[in-house]
Amino acid sequence: MLVRLLYASRLAAEANPASVVASILQQSHAHNPSHGITGILCHSDHVFMQVLEGGREAVNALYAKILRDTRHTDVVLLHYEEINERRYSGWTMGQANLAKLNVATLLRYSDLPVLNPHAMSGKNSLALMDELMATAAIIGRS
Ligand SMILES: Cc1cc2nc3c(=O)[nH]c(=O)nc-3n(C[C@H](O)[C@H](O)[C@H](O)COP(=O)(O)O)c2cc1C
């Protein structure tokens, strides 16, 4: 059975954004294919938003690890649902840099022109991710 999980978090204060993102993507590419996990990791210099899709057990187990990861804090679950089909099946872990997000795109889903997923609904966060996918802002398809 397939599920989709979406959460947001904040980069740990002392962490270097570029090197943390690079090491997360390396871990994702090493682990996700064999566990049937697909998804998207969106990040700015301060926040993460990640959608994970896959079997319920695999997604729940990975999320449990992610919750314990000290490279980020304030992990908040925004959305969890059983799904009939994946939305991001083409990505082992696609990546979008939210620092480069168009303000008009952001304002369509957010009350302020600053990305703050902790203040966004799960529905709007997913809609934002879909728009990133539709506008080819997500890289790293494999
Ligand atoms: C924001 C964020 C996203 C992550 N996404 C993934 C992922 O998609 N796949 C993965 O294997 N690890 C991911 N990790 C890393 C895991 O938290 C964990 O460090 C990794 O799975 C290795 O765990 P292990 O050493 O216990 O096997 C992520 C970490 C963070 C902070």
The ligand as a Tripos MOL2 file, in Angstrom:
@<TRIPOS>MOLECULE
LIG
   31    33     1     0     0
SMALL
NO_CHARGES

@<TRIPOS>ATOM
      1 C1         15.7530   17.0590    5.5510 C.3       1 LIG1
      2 C2         16.2750   15.6400    5.4880 C.ar      1 LIG1
      3 C3         15.8260   14.7800    4.4780 C.ar      1 LIG1
      4 C4         16.3100   13.4670    4.3990 C.ar      1 LIG1
      5 N1         15.8640   12.6420    3.4020 N.ar      1 LIG1
      6 C5         16.3400   11.3780    3.2990 C.ar      1 LIG1
      7 C6         15.8950   10.4810    2.2700 C.ar      1 LIG1
      8 O1         15.0550   10.8050    1.4310 O.2       1 LIG1
      9 N2         16.4520    9.2320    2.2470 N.ar      1 LIG1
     10 C7         17.3900    8.8140    3.1340 C.ar      1 LIG1
     11 O2         17.8280    7.6730    3.0680 O.2       1 LIG1
     12 N3         17.8250    9.6350    4.1200 N.ar      1 LIG1
     13 C8         17.3300   10.9050    4.2120 C.ar      1 LIG1
     14 N4         17.7800   11.7270    5.2190 N.ar      1 LIG1
     15 C9         18.8410   11.2310    6.1070 C.3       1 LIG1
     16 C10        18.2970   10.3910    7.2440 C.3       1 LIG1
     17 O3         17.8490   11.2340    8.2890 O.3       1 LIG1
     18 C11        19.3930    9.4410    7.7960 C.3       1 LIG1
     19 O4         20.5070   10.2130    8.1890 O.3       1 LIG1
     20 C12        19.8450    8.4620    6.7440 C.3       1 LIG1
     21 O5         18.7300    7.7620    6.2340 O.3       1 LIG1
     22 C13        20.8810    7.4590    7.2710 C.3       1 LIG1
     23 O6         20.3690    6.8120    8.3860 O.3       1 LIG1
     24 P1         21.1070    5.5240    9.0260 P.3       1 LIG1
     25 O7         22.5340    5.9140    9.1480 O.co2     1 LIG1
     26 O8         20.4010    5.3050   10.3290 O.co2     1 LIG1
     27 O9         20.8710    4.4020    8.0640 O.co2     1 LIG1
     28 C14        17.2790   13.0240    5.3360 C.ar      1 LIG1
     29 C15        17.6970   13.8920    6.3430 C.ar      1 LIG1
     30 C16        17.2160   15.1760    6.4320 C.ar      1 LIG1
     31 C17        17.7270   16.0900    7.5230 C.3       1 LIG1
@<TRIPOS>BOND
     1     1     2 1
     2     2     3 ar
     3     2    30 ar
     4     3     4 ar
     5     4     5 ar
     6     4    28 ar
     7     5     6 ar
     8     6     7 ar
     9     6    13 1
    10     7     8 2
    11     7     9 ar
    12     9    10 ar
    13    10    11 2
    14    10    12 ar
    15    12    13 ar
    16    13    14 ar
    17    14    15 1
    18    14    28 ar
    19    15    16 1
    20    16    17 1
    21    16    18 1
    22    18    19 1
    23    18    20 1
    24    20    21 1
    25    20    22 1
    26    22    23 1
    27    23    24 1
    28    24    25 2
    29    24    26 1
    30    24    27 1
    31    28    29 ar
    32    29    30 ar
    33    30    31 1
@<TRIPOS>SUBSTRUCTURE
     1 LIG1         1 GROUP 0 **** ****
